[in-house]
Amino acid sequence: MLGFRRNAQGAACLGRSTVRELLASAGTSTPAYLYDLDAIRKTAEDLETALGPEPHLAAYAMKANSAGTILRTLRAAGLGADVVSGGELALALASGFSADQILMSGVAKSDAELDQAIGAGIFAIQVESVEEIERVAARARALGRRARVSIRVNPDVAIDSHEKISTGHKYAKFGVPLADMPRAFASIDREPELLAGVGISVHIGSMMTKPEPYQRAARCVAELARARRESSTTLEYVDFGGGIGIDYGGAPAEPLAAFARAARQVMRELGVADLKLVMEPGRSLVGPHGILAANVIGTKQTATGRFLLLDAGMNDLVRPAMYGANHRVEPADWEPGPGDWRVVGPVCESSDDFGTHAIGERAPELVVIRDAGAYAFTMASEYNARPLPAELFVSDGQIVSVSASPGVTSWVERRLKA
Ligand SMILES: Cc1ncc(COP(=O)(O)O)c(C=O)c1O
């Protein structure tokens, strides 16, 4: 029994325990995130199986969820890590990922972050401009090291998702435009003592529900790699990025493993199957396997409708306010049914609104906000002096680890010192 489900009585469960039982056994107040580690492990194992015995690195984009328990689970399943800051790099290393399993992405890495990455000897720094190649060479010279770099190409491939999570079109800040790739290769080749050009990467955005746009971007990378091999002896890998979508309840999404198989197919078609295949999935590994549990503080009736007032707000889960995302909100103790409520949080912003959901005629005491395993806790803030929520990690129906909420006292102490 993996992931979110309903038991015979209709109660919301994670694996074989109800959400109520899990909250009670942890003795945690709400709001609280709960994650099913077994479901996360199974998704990672399916990905590894789909990638097969050929050389590969599935580098988990840890910005999606950087909880140590989850990082250790994914590392144990054979995954690497894709980091986007010095903080994430330090956490990845401390979580046991070896340097040669770590990629660093990001459009604006500081000198200190580049030094940290070069010093640790990570698998590759993914550069996003010709200017950055020159900066990496300068830092490698200063450190007396040779840096491994990959160029992230911007293939100008648009995807059908929210504009804020589409990154591979020509107006985006990300990647080296296709037309500038020869110049980027040339600047790597000018510094053979300082730079090893080991990869070509792409990441066109998030929430792709079918592999076609992924394959289009992959073809662009594979073609570049095929041509690049004529003149380079250092090229080791192609990286097709992340961006695999999940079903938030509105539209089905193909599984991560299907994208892995599609990636292999592109490599075979374009004659680069002997290179290492790198992917950077984030959301698809963890998103469906987390929920946010919230208590209902009260109800409110107005001329326009009825509100369900939660103790979880946009500071805990910002995706609805930030992207207009729809996360299903459901009663914890019974199946959702006829009886709409507009579900809102306590934060003093109109955008603190989780939308209208079929809850049932009676107001529940406890609700679950579904598919909250990715870009949820990692985007949480303390806005309105609201402490970060607790996180509970579940395996085989038991809580195996708890990260308690820091509580409001620590916020007061820190702000007093500011
Ligand atoms: C460079 C890069 N790789 C991978 C990812 C992971 O994307 P997703 O969580 O959609 O798989 C992101 C997400 O923003 C990213 O920026």
The ligand as a Gaussian input file, in Angstrom:
#p B3LYP/6-31G(d) Opt

LIG

0 1
 C       17.910000      23.192000     -14.075000
 C       16.756000      22.442000     -13.517000
 N       16.779000      21.104000     -13.555000
 C       15.762000      20.369000     -13.055000
 C       14.667000      20.964000     -12.504000
 C       13.571000      20.086000     -11.952000
 O       12.375000      20.266000     -12.609000
 P       11.120000      19.365000     -12.212000
 O       10.937000      19.471000     -10.762000
 O       10.001000      19.970000     -12.978000
 O       11.446000      17.972000     -12.642000
 C       14.574000      22.354000     -12.455000
 C       13.390000      23.001000     -11.879000
 O       13.216000      24.162000     -11.811000
 C       15.658000      23.116000     -12.970000
 O       15.649000      24.450000     -12.933000

